[in-house]
Amino acid sequence: CDSKNGQVVGFAEVDARPLGGNSGGNGINRSYMYNLAVDKKWKRKGIATELIRACEEFVIDMHELCAENRLYLRVRSCND
């Protein structure tokens, strides 16, 4: 957020999904980042880098829920 007016200038989303795509309830998850956006006015200021770092730290803190302390980037083939 912009500290002056509280406006959201960037967004990142992390999700833990079952390893191998199965939903059999084996309790083994992998962390994916699949949304990362920064307002055009705020690009090239290090915001995306800080969002990624915060997501990585979140995954490390939640290590008991995931198989690895890694964050995978999920990219769609139609990504622009």
C-alpha positions as CSV (number, residue, x, y, z in Angstrom):
1,C,0.0,0.0,0.0
2,D,1.0,3.6,-0.6
3,S,1.7,4.7,3.0
4,K,0.4,8.2,2.2
5,N,-3.1,7.3,1.2
6,G,-3.5,3.6,1.7
7,Q,-4.0,2.8,-2.0
8,V,-3.1,-0.7,-3.0
9,V,-0.2,-0.6,-5.5
10,G,0.7,-4.2,-5.7
11,F,-0.7,-7.7,-5.0
12,A,0.7,-11.2,-4.7
13,E,-1.1,-14.5,-4.0
14,V,0.2,-17.8,-2.7
15,D,-1.6,-21.1,-2.5
16,A,-0.6,-24.5,-1.2
17,R,-1.8,-27.2,-3.5
18,P,-1.6,-31.0,-3.2
19,L,1.6,-32.3,-4.6
20,G,1.1,-34.0,-8.0
21,G,-2.3,-32.4,-8.4
22,N,-4.0,-35.2,-6.5
23,S,-6.6,-34.4,-3.9
24,G,-6.3,-37.7,-2.0
25,G,-5.6,-36.0,1.2
26,N,-2.0,-37.3,1.7
27,G,-1.2,-33.9,3.3
28,I,1.7,-33.2,1.0
29,N,1.4,-29.7,-0.5
30,R,3.5,-27.5,-2.8
31,S,3.4,-23.7,-2.6
32,Y,2.6,-21.7,-5.8
33,M,2.6,-18.0,-6.5
34,Y,0.1,-17.4,-9.2
35,N,-0.9,-13.8,-9.0
36,L,1.6,-10.9,-9.0
37,A,0.7,-7.4,-10.1
38,V,2.0,-3.9,-9.6
39,D,0.1,-0.8,-10.7
40,K,1.7,0.8,-13.8
41,K,2.4,4.0,-11.9
42,W,4.5,2.1,-9.3
43,K,6.5,-0.2,-11.5
44,R,10.4,-0.2,-11.4
45,K,10.4,0.7,-7.7
46,G,11.2,-2.7,-6.3
47,I,7.6,-3.4,-5.2
48,A,7.4,-6.8,-7.1
49,T,10.7,-7.9,-5.6
50,E,9.5,-7.1,-2.1
51,L,6.2,-8.9,-2.7
52,I,8.1,-12.0,-3.9
53,R,10.3,-11.9,-0.8
54,A,7.3,-11.6,1.5
55,C,5.7,-14.6,-0.2
56,E,8.9,-16.6,0.1
57,E,9.1,-15.8,3.8
58,F,5.5,-16.7,4.3
59,V,6.2,-20.2,2.7
60,I,9.2,-20.7,5.0
61,D,7.1,-19.8,8.0
62,M,4.4,-22.3,6.9
63,H,6.9,-25.1,6.3
64,E,4.9,-27.6,8.3
65,L,2.1,-27.4,5.7
66,C,4.2,-27.9,2.6
67,A,6.6,-30.5,1.4
68,E,9.4,-28.0,0.5
69,N,10.5,-24.5,1.5
70,R,10.2,-23.4,-2.1
71,L,7.8,-21.2,-3.9
72,Y,6.9,-22.2,-7.4
73,L,5.7,-19.6,-9.9
74,R,2.6,-20.6,-11.8
75,V,2.4,-19.0,-15.2
76,R,-0.4,-19.4,-17.8
77,S,0.5,-19.8,-21.4
78,C,-1.6,-16.7,-22.2
79,N,0.3,-14.5,-19.7
80,D,0.8,-11.0,-21.1
